[in-house]
Structure formats: structure tokens, C-alpha cells
Amino acid sequence: MGIAGDLAAGPCCRPADEMKLEHRMTTQSSTPEASPELKIVQDATCTFCGCVCDDIDLKVEGHTIREAKRACVLGKAWFLNHEIEPGASCQIDGQPATFDEAIQRAAEILCNARYPQVYGLSDSPCEAQRKAVAIGDWIGANIDTTTSVCHGPSGMAFQGVGEVTCTLGEVANRGDLIIFWGSNPAESHPRHFTKYSLMPKGLFVPNGRKDRTCVIVDVRKTKSAKAADLFLQIKPRRDFEALWTLRALARDLPLDAAEVEHQTGIPLETWQDLMQRMKAARFGVIFFGMGLTMTRGKHCNSEALLALTRDMNAHTRFVAKPNRGHGNVTGADNVVAWRTGYQFGVNLARGYPRFNPGEYTTADTLGRGEADAALIVASDPMANFSQAAREHLARIPFVALDPKETPTTRAAAVSFKVATYGINTGGTVYRMDDVPIPLRPAFPSPHPSDFEVLNELEQRVRKIKAAVDA
């Protein structure tokens, strides 16, 4: 019958999913001798970071994950600390409500807005992301993802320069020179070294780490630097100058040694040595992170790195990939690009997409006090946006979906507590190299999935819009 129909048929005003949870808890407590079901979920997918490791074996006892085999320290924390939060799945102004009441109120908020904002999406499956974009299309909203505050400059650079790319499987089997620029995978992506980039024994690198050279470029000595054969500590905010130095060396152009060291903090001889290594590589890879994209220069830095990668293909095979953070932020970029032609910061108010970061991105529309309503999906702008943006968000009605209670859900006019993707619900996510990965949930949740909420919300928005048009 579906979630909405099930709730509508309920005998009382309390949310049906809350009653189901209470019933199950009561049943379990009344029969203490019954042991929880034990099962193994093979090849589960970890959605904590952009590596999206899909070889995790989970030992599940009832509704608790006891073991996450092969998961990294972050993945173990993601799986083993997972708990379903009790309480109502739907709230209106902080008070429990039925699913149907919450959907109706959320639809009214979005349909009545003159300049709504849709934001987040990076921790939801692609199926839910598609529904969020559809809602934004119906209401003429700005569509934005968390990409705008992390790798948005990379998305802008892709449009201007292009991208020479590959999959992580190709890196594992072919990469013999691995460069990390402004990225610290030892802490942000713990299995990156062992599963994809440095340690694995591949078809053309049969000795694994012994067949590879690792170079790390950063403004400080991170934990990842311990794995480097060559560590270059450049001056802060001088990535652009360093990358153009390498571009000049790739084309054998003369450079002033004193000026290069003054601008980058690294002697010219060191850059020349690096360029010799790059030209001698059979398959070079540059992984870059927010240390490059969110410092001075932003998209110009990303353009310089992508242009350097393109230049290197005149000498050997070279590729570049961003090290993405959220579990499905790459999926969000793909879905929004499928539907609108752009990855983030898209305005649909005129019935066709317009792309303009800084004008249509969420941090800016909220910071300037322009948005008058919002749909926040699986993100927490109340915890990490600027003070002006947070204050304006608190003043406008908005709808929030999240598996956990956050400052954003607490301030929302309508909030939905949803199931956690990858643990409680299935779907599709994209790894940081744009490879789609299916999800294999461990156990169900009494709360609805974000897909179910957004699907029902889209249907309700369409009905309201159709009534207005009629």
C-alpha cells in the first residue's frame, strides 16, 4: 500500500513507524530468551567516504552490526556505531506528525516559495537525488550540492579544460607514479593507499609498492607524507605558481631559479627532478584534494592541474582524479549533471537551467538573504555555513531530511528522520572515479528512506502545482 497509505489507515494520530518501533522493542524485551538473528552480509558497501569500498563483510546480529571485515578505521566507526534513533519519523515545528501531514506541509512550503533552494544530496543514493532534482524542477528552485563548498572549483575547471581520467582499477593495475596534491588520504581515505593507489599488486605493477613512486605535495607535513618517496612542502597559497612551474618544465621552457624558489618555496632543481620522474613514468596519476581546490585560486588551481595532466600526455600516459569526501557526492554531481547539464549551483526558475556559482550556490543565496524556503537533504548547513547564512536559514521555513538529529533538523519547519543509506536501504552510489556501485543493506529501519520521502513529496508538489495551473 506504500508508506502514505499505511499511515493514513492507522487508528490513531501517532506515526505508524514509531508504533512499529515501540512494538518491536516491547516484543524483544518480553522474550529475553529469544536470541537475535545472526547473518553475514557479504560485499556490503561502505558509504562513509568517496572510496565507497564494496568488499566489506558485515556480521549482523539482529539490528546491530557486530563486525565489519576489511573496513578501515572510519568504516568500522560508520558501521559498528550505527544505531537507529528512536522517536517520530516526521515532525512539524518540532512536534510529532503523521507522514501524510508532514508531506503536505513540506509541499506547501516549497510550492509557496518564490526563490526556493534545494541543497545537500551527497549522502543519499542516486535514486533519491533524482527525486530531489525533480522537485527542484517543479518549483523552479536553485539546485546545489555540497560540491559547492568542496570540489566545486574542480567542476568549473572540468568545463573549461576537460579531464584526462581513469578508474581506480586502472590505477591499481597500471599506476607507477602516484602524486597526491593537497590531499591527505592517510586520514581522509584510509584504504586509498592499500586498495587502490600504492600497495595493490596489479597487472603491470606486479610488485605493488616496490614498483611505484609516491610524491606528495602539500603546505604541511601530514600523516600521508610518511608514505612518500618525495615530499614537497610548498608555500601556502602558491599551488598555481607551482603547477605552472611544472607546465613550463613539461614544455622545456627556461625558468629563473631564484624566482621559482621565491614563489613556490621549492628549489628549481627539485621541480626538475619531479618532472623527469613524471616524463619517465609509464602511467602517472595525480590525486588532488581540497587543499588545492579551496585555497587561493580555487578553480584556477584545478584548471592548472588538469592542464598539466593534459600536457603530460605528450610524453606519457597521465591522468588526474579528485579525492572526493562524501560517500555519494560524485553521484550527486552525476545526477544533477544528467538532469540539468551542470553539476551544482543551477537555477531552474525560468524553466531552463542556468549555471552560476556564487549566485545560485546555497551558501551565497542564504548569506545574502535571498532564499525564502529550502529543501535540505542529508546535510547540515546549520553546523558549517557562515553566521549570516545560518541566521537567514533559521528565519525561513525549510524541510530537512537526515538519519540523525542535527542542528539543521532541529530548526526545520518540517523534518524527516530517514533510514541510513547503505546500512538500512539499498540503491546506487558512485565511487570517486564515477563507477556506480550497488548498495547491500544490513537490516531495515522503521523510518522511511529518503527516496520514499522525496518520491511522495514530488507527487504532492505536482498535485499542488496542477491544481494551481487548473
Secondary structure, 3 states (H helix, E strand, C coil): CCHHHHHHCCCCCCCHHHHHHHHHHHHHHHCCCCCCCEEEEEEECCCCCCCCCCCEEEEEECCEEEEEECCCHHHHHHHHCCCCCCCCCEEECCEECCHHHHHHHHHHHHHHCCCEEEEECCCCCHHHHHHHHHHHHHHCCEECCHHHHCCHHHHHHHHHHCCCCCCHHHHHHHCCEEEEECCCHHHHCCCHHHHHHCCCCCCCCCCHHHHCEEEEEECCCCHHHHHCCEEEECCCCCHHHHHHHHHHHHCCCCCCHHHHHHHHCCCHHHHHHHHHHHHHCCEEEEEECHHHHCCCCCHHHHHHHHHHHHHHCCCCEEEEEECCCCCCHHHHHHHHHHHHCCCCCEECCCCCCEECCCCCCHHHHHHCCCCCEEEEECCCHHHHCCHHHHHHHHHCCEEEEECCCCHHHHHCCEEEECCCECCCECEEEECCCCCEEEECCCCCCCCCCHHHHHHHHHHHHHHHHHHHHC
